[in-house]
């Protein structure tokens, strides 16, 4: 059974996405777990949407960030837990493929697919001690994003600064950007 959403859909596109049975099932998926104490994906989306409201963004950026939020984690339930969570079995790849039904902007699709890349880079450094590899991964991300880096940073902050997530990846990523001459707005606290 589909429960009520803890946020309001604002546009016709958001309502079309939310009417898709695949999306509806995806937002209901999830139990409280490390990094996602809120449980169901829909609750995480609500937290991200609240974080977007705290940011100073244009109406167009807000619209785009909302779409990314609605789509980025909704295909987690399609990941085969018996296989490595990489490539075509990664939730972000699956989310991008699903998003292509509704969105044709390659920038938004890239951000949906890459939304965890800064976090993944931090994990390589933090847990494996391979900070040089972490930095290489960030550089690849920044090259792929090009002019969309600012939008990515806005989403990364909104996604990462939810109550149950560790702030360390955000601090590291923002510090890396500043240390390497990238001028982006900081994350709101």
SULCORNOR-V678455 format. One record per pair of residues at least 24 apart in sequence whose C-alpha atoms are under 10 Angstrom apart, sorted by the first residue. I is the first residue (numbers start at 1). J is the second residue. Records with the same first field share a line. If there is no record, write none. Layout:
# SULCORNOR-V678455
I: J + J
This chain:
# SULCORNOR-V678455
1: 25 + 28
2: 27 + 28
3: 27 + 28 + 42
4: 28 + 42
5: 42 + 43 + 45 + 46
6: 42 + 43 + 44 + 45 + 46 + 47
7: 42 + 43 + 45 + 46 + 47 + 49 + 50
8: 46 + 49
9: 66 + 70
10: 63 + 66
11: 63 + 67
13: 67 + 102 + 103
14: 63 + 66 + 67 + 70 + 71 + 102
16: 102
17: 67 + 70 + 71 + 98 + 99 + 101 + 102 + 103
18: 70 + 71
22: 74 + 75 + 77 + 78 + 98
23: 70 + 71 + 73 + 74 + 75 + 95 + 98 + 99
24: 74
25: 74 + 75 + 77
26: 71 + 73 + 74 + 75 + 76 + 77 + 78
27: 70 + 71 + 73 + 74 + 75 + 76 + 77
28: 74 + 77
29: 73 + 74 + 75 + 76 + 77 + 78
30: 74 + 76 + 77
32: 164
33: 164
34: 164 + 165 + 166
35: 160 + 162 + 163 + 164 + 165 + 166
36: 162 + 163 + 164 + 165
37: 162 + 163 + 164 + 165
38: 162 + 163 + 164
40: 74
41: 70 + 71 + 72 + 73 + 74 + 75 + 76 + 77
42: 69 + 70 + 73 + 74
44: 69 + 70 + 73 + 159 + 162 + 163 + 164
45: 69 + 70 + 71 + 72 + 73 + 74 + 158 + 159 + 162
46: 70 + 162
47: 158 + 159 + 160 + 161 + 162 + 163
48: 155 + 156 + 157 + 158 + 159 + 160 + 161 + 162
49: 155 + 158 + 159
50: 158 + 162
51: 154 + 155 + 157 + 158 + 159 + 160 + 161 + 162 + 187 + 188 + 189
52: 154 + 155 + 157 + 158 + 159 + 188
53: 158
54: 158 + 187 + 188 + 189
55: 154 + 155 + 157 + 158 + 185 + 186 + 187 + 188 + 189
56: 154 + 185 + 187 + 188
57: 151 + 154 + 185
61: 150 + 151 + 154 + 155
62: 151 + 154 + 155
64: 105 + 107 + 108 + 151 + 155
65: 108 + 111 + 112 + 151 + 152 + 154 + 155 + 156 + 158
66: 155
67: 99 + 102 + 103 + 108 + 109 + 112
68: 95 + 96 + 99 + 103 + 108 + 109 + 110 + 111 + 112 + 113 + 115 + 152 + 155
69: 112 + 115 + 155 + 158 + 159
70: 95 + 99 + 112
71: 95 + 96 + 98 + 99 + 109 + 112 + 113
72: 96 + 98 + 99 + 109 + 111 + 112 + 113 + 114 + 115 + 116 + 159
73: 112 + 113 + 115
74: 98 + 99
75: 99
91: 116
92: 116 + 117
107: 144 + 145 + 146 + 147 + 148 + 149 + 151 + 152
108: 148 + 151 + 152
110: 141 + 144 + 145 + 148 + 152
111: 141 + 144 + 145 + 148 + 149 + 151 + 152 + 153 + 155 + 156
112: 152 + 155
114: 141 + 144 + 145 + 152 + 156
115: 141 + 152 + 153 + 155 + 156 + 159
116: 156 + 159 + 160
117: 141 + 156
118: 142 + 152 + 153 + 156 + 169 + 170 + 172 + 173 + 174
119: 156 + 160 + 168 + 169 + 170 + 172 + 173
120: 169
121: 169 + 172 + 173
122: 168 + 169 + 170 + 171 + 172 + 173
123: 168 + 169
126: 168 + 169 + 172
135: 173 + 176
138: 173 + 176 + 177
139: 177
142: 177 + 182
149: 182 + 183 + 184
150: 182 + 183 + 184 + 185 + 186
151: 184
153: 177 + 184 + 185 + 186 + 187
154: 184 + 185 + 186 + 187 + 188
155: 187
156: 187
157: 186 + 187 + 188 + 189
158: 187 + 188
160: 187
161: 187 + 188 + 189
